[in-house]
Amino acid sequence: MVRMSFIEDETLELGRSGGSKLETFLFSCELSHKVPFYIFQRYEDDEDIEHFLEIRTICLGEGAMDECNVVEVSALNHQGKTISVPIANLHIKCLPMVSLGEFELKAPVTIRLKAGSGPVTINGLHLMSSQNEESDMSEDEEEEEEEEEEMPAIKPAKKKQMK
């Protein structure tokens, strides 16, 4: 059974007008021998939005067997090639949970239960980054506007009268 939940956590406006917008949602999925993988990907109609998966914790669920459960992720590296990396090796007796901090991957990401029968729950955040469309100005135009705003008004000098 795959469980997935999205709860809007917060929305941040980055920068001044026309900057980036970052939305965060809770993420959770459960892997087992019945459902051994989950694919996290962006939606077809989200061309202007970048999706990231930030994995925070991986833990064994109720009913986990006395065996090693290896969780692996597959994602694109800096060269655009798909690589697979084991990120957790859990065992009910010695390591039932691992905290990864802020382990962030850009979509698409495949999470796989490489060994063991689970259940293993993966928790974290679904991050969505988009550019605000409020401003049609280029960066140069915005910089010029900022410079104009910052320049103080010039006042005429007072003349001294001689006696």
Contacts in CASP RR format, 6 or more apart in sequence:
PFRMAT RR
TARGET T0000
AUTHOR 0000-0000-0000
METHOD contacts of the structure
MODEL  1
MVRMSFIEDETLELGRSGGSKLETFLFSCELSHKVPFYIFQRYEDDEDIE
HFLEIRTICLGEGAMDECNVVEVSALNHQGKTISVPIANLHIKCLPMVSL
GEFELKAPVTIRLKAGSGPVTINGLHLMSSQNEESDMSEDEEEEEEEEEE
MPAIKPAKKKQMK
1 30 0 8 1.000
1 32 0 8 1.000
1 34 0 8 1.000
1 35 0 8 1.000
2 29 0 8 1.000
2 30 0 8 1.000
2 31 0 8 1.000
2 35 0 8 1.000
2 38 0 8 1.000
3 28 0 8 1.000
3 29 0 8 1.000
3 30 0 8 1.000
3 121 0 8 1.000
4 27 0 8 1.000
4 28 0 8 1.000
4 29 0 8 1.000
4 38 0 8 1.000
5 26 0 8 1.000
5 27 0 8 1.000
5 28 0 8 1.000
6 25 0 8 1.000
6 26 0 8 1.000
6 27 0 8 1.000
6 126 0 8 1.000
7 25 0 8 1.000
7 26 0 8 1.000
8 23 0 8 1.000
8 24 0 8 1.000
8 25 0 8 1.000
9 24 0 8 1.000
9 25 0 8 1.000
9 26 0 8 1.000
9 125 0 8 1.000
10 23 0 8 1.000
10 24 0 8 1.000
11 21 0 8 1.000
11 22 0 8 1.000
11 23 0 8 1.000
11 24 0 8 1.000
12 21 0 8 1.000
12 22 0 8 1.000
12 23 0 8 1.000
13 19 0 8 1.000
13 21 0 8 1.000
13 132 0 8 1.000
14 20 0 8 1.000
14 21 0 8 1.000
14 22 0 8 1.000
16 142 0 8 1.000
17 132 0 8 1.000
17 134 0 8 1.000
17 135 0 8 1.000
18 131 0 8 1.000
18 132 0 8 1.000
18 133 0 8 1.000
18 134 0 8 1.000
18 135 0 8 1.000
19 131 0 8 1.000
19 132 0 8 1.000
19 135 0 8 1.000
20 129 0 8 1.000
20 130 0 8 1.000
20 131 0 8 1.000
20 132 0 8 1.000
21 129 0 8 1.000
21 130 0 8 1.000
21 131 0 8 1.000
21 132 0 8 1.000
22 127 0 8 1.000
22 128 0 8 1.000
22 129 0 8 1.000
23 127 0 8 1.000
23 128 0 8 1.000
23 130 0 8 1.000
24 125 0 8 1.000
24 126 0 8 1.000
24 127 0 8 1.000
24 128 0 8 1.000
25 125 0 8 1.000
25 126 0 8 1.000
25 127 0 8 1.000
25 128 0 8 1.000
26 123 0 8 1.000
26 124 0 8 1.000
26 125 0 8 1.000
26 126 0 8 1.000
27 40 0 8 1.000
27 53 0 8 1.000
27 54 0 8 1.000
27 122 0 8 1.000
27 123 0 8 1.000
27 124 0 8 1.000
27 125 0 8 1.000
27 126 0 8 1.000
28 121 0 8 1.000
28 122 0 8 1.000
28 123 0 8 1.000
28 124 0 8 1.000
29 38 0 8 1.000
29 111 0 8 1.000
29 121 0 8 1.000
29 122 0 8 1.000
30 61 0 8 1.000
30 119 0 8 1.000
30 120 0 8 1.000
30 121 0 8 1.000
30 122 0 8 1.000
31 37 0 8 1.000
31 38 0 8 1.000
31 71 0 8 1.000
31 111 0 8 1.000
31 112 0 8 1.000
31 113 0 8 1.000
31 118 0 8 1.000
31 119 0 8 1.000
31 120 0 8 1.000
31 121 0 8 1.000
31 122 0 8 1.000
32 113 0 8 1.000
32 117 0 8 1.000
32 118 0 8 1.000
32 119 0 8 1.000
32 120 0 8 1.000
33 113 0 8 1.000
33 116 0 8 1.000
33 117 0 8 1.000
33 118 0 8 1.000
36 112 0 8 1.000
36 113 0 8 1.000
37 110 0 8 1.000
37 111 0 8 1.000
37 112 0 8 1.000
37 113 0 8 1.000
38 110 0 8 1.000
38 111 0 8 1.000
38 122 0 8 1.000
39 108 0 8 1.000
39 109 0 8 1.000
39 110 0 8 1.000
39 111 0 8 1.000
40 51 0 8 1.000
40 53 0 8 1.000
40 107 0 8 1.000
40 108 0 8 1.000
40 109 0 8 1.000
40 110 0 8 1.000
40 111 0 8 1.000
40 126 0 8 1.000
41 51 0 8 1.000
41 107 0 8 1.000
41 108 0 8 1.000
41 109 0 8 1.000
42 49 0 8 1.000
42 50 0 8 1.000
42 51 0 8 1.000
42 107 0 8 1.000
42 108 0 8 1.000
43 51 0 8 1.000
46 128 0 8 1.000
48 130 0 8 1.000
48 131 0 8 1.000
49 128 0 8 1.000
49 129 0 8 1.000
49 130 0 8 1.000
50 106 0 8 1.000
50 107 0 8 1.000
50 128 0 8 1.000
50 129 0 8 1.000
50 130 0 8 1.000
51 106 0 8 1.000
51 107 0 8 1.000
51 126 0 8 1.000
51 127 0 8 1.000
51 128 0 8 1.000
52 104 0 8 1.000
52 105 0 8 1.000
52 106 0 8 1.000
52 107 0 8 1.000
52 126 0 8 1.000
52 127 0 8 1.000
52 128 0 8 1.000
52 129 0 8 1.000
53 104 0 8 1.000
53 105 0 8 1.000
53 107 0 8 1.000
53 109 0 8 1.000
53 124 0 8 1.000
53 125 0 8 1.000
53 126 0 8 1.000
53 127 0 8 1.000
54 102 0 8 1.000
54 103 0 8 1.000
54 104 0 8 1.000
54 105 0 8 1.000
54 124 0 8 1.000
54 125 0 8 1.000
54 126 0 8 1.000
54 127 0 8 1.000
55 73 0 8 1.000
55 87 0 8 1.000
55 100 0 8 1.000
55 103 0 8 1.000
55 104 0 8 1.000
55 105 0 8 1.000
55 111 0 8 1.000
55 122 0 8 1.000
55 123 0 8 1.000
55 124 0 8 1.000
56 99 0 8 1.000
56 100 0 8 1.000
56 101 0 8 1.000
56 102 0 8 1.000
56 103 0 8 1.000
56 123 0 8 1.000
56 124 0 8 1.000
56 125 0 8 1.000
57 97 0 8 1.000
57 98 0 8 1.000
57 99 0 8 1.000
57 100 0 8 1.000
57 122 0 8 1.000
57 123 0 8 1.000
57 124 0 8 1.000
58 71 0 8 1.000
58 87 0 8 1.000
58 88 0 8 1.000
58 90 0 8 1.000
58 97 0 8 1.000
58 98 0 8 1.000
58 100 0 8 1.000
58 120 0 8 1.000
58 121 0 8 1.000
58 122 0 8 1.000
58 123 0 8 1.000
59 90 0 8 1.000
59 96 0 8 1.000
59 97 0 8 1.000
59 98 0 8 1.000
59 120 0 8 1.000
59 121 0 8 1.000
59 123 0 8 1.000
60 69 0 8 1.000
60 90 0 8 1.000
60 92 0 8 1.000
60 96 0 8 1.000
60 97 0 8 1.000
60 118 0 8 1.000
60 119 0 8 1.000
60 120 0 8 1.000
60 121 0 8 1.000
61 118 0 8 1.000
61 119 0 8 1.000
61 120 0 8 1.000
61 121 0 8 1.000
62 119 0 8 1.000
63 119 0 8 1.000
64 90 0 8 1.000
64 92 0 8 1.000
64 96 0 8 1.000
64 117 0 8 1.000
64 118 0 8 1.000
64 119 0 8 1.000
64 120 0 8 1.000
65 92 0 8 1.000
65 116 0 8 1.000
65 117 0 8 1.000
65 118 0 8 1.000
66 91 0 8 1.000
66 92 0 8 1.000
66 93 0 8 1.000
67 91 0 8 1.000
67 92 0 8 1.000
67 115 0 8 1.000
67 116 0 8 1.000
67 117 0 8 1.000
68 89 0 8 1.000
68 90 0 8 1.000
68 91 0 8 1.000
68 115 0 8 1.000
68 116 0 8 1.000
69 88 0 8 1.000
69 89 0 8 1.000
69 90 0 8 1.000
69 91 0 8 1.000
69 113 0 8 1.000
69 115 0 8 1.000
69 116 0 8 1.000
69 117 0 8 1.000
69 118 0 8 1.000
69 120 0 8 1.000
70 86 0 8 1.000
70 88 0 8 1.000
70 89 0 8 1.000
70 90 0 8 1.000
70 113 0 8 1.000
70 114 0 8 1.000
70 115 0 8 1.000
70 116 0 8 1.000
71 86 0 8 1.000
71 87 0 8 1.000
71 88 0 8 1.000
71 89 0 8 1.000
71 90 0 8 1.000
71 111 0 8 1.000
71 112 0 8 1.000
71 113 0 8 1.000
71 114 0 8 1.000
71 120 0 8 1.000
71 122 0 8 1.000
72 84 0 8 1.000
72 85 0 8 1.000
72 86 0 8 1.000
72 87 0 8 1.000
72 111 0 8 1.000
72 112 0 8 1.000
72 113 0 8 1.000
72 114 0 8 1.000
73 84 0 8 1.000
73 85 0 8 1.000
73 87 0 8 1.000
73 105 0 8 1.000
73 109 0 8 1.000
73 110 0 8 1.000
73 111 0 8 1.000
73 112 0 8 1.000
74 82 0 8 1.000
74 83 0 8 1.000
74 84 0 8 1.000
74 85 0 8 1.000
74 109 0 8 1.000
74 110 0 8 1.000
74 112 0 8 1.000
75 82 0 8 1.000
75 83 0 8 1.000
75 105 0 8 1.000
75 106 0 8 1.000
75 108 0 8 1.000
75 109 0 8 1.000
75 110 0 8 1.000
76 82 0 8 1.000
76 83 0 8 1.000
76 106 0 8 1.000
76 108 0 8 1.000
77 83 0 8 1.000
84 112 0 8 1.000
86 114 0 8 1.000
87 100 0 8 1.000
87 103 0 8 1.000
88 98 0 8 1.000
88 100 0 8 1.000
88 120 0 8 1.000
89 95 0 8 1.000
90 96 0 8 1.000
90 97 0 8 1.000
90 98 0 8 1.000
90 120 0 8 1.000
104 127 0 8 1.000
111 122 0 8 1.000
113 120 0 8 1.000
135 142 0 8 1.000
137 145 0 8 1.000
END
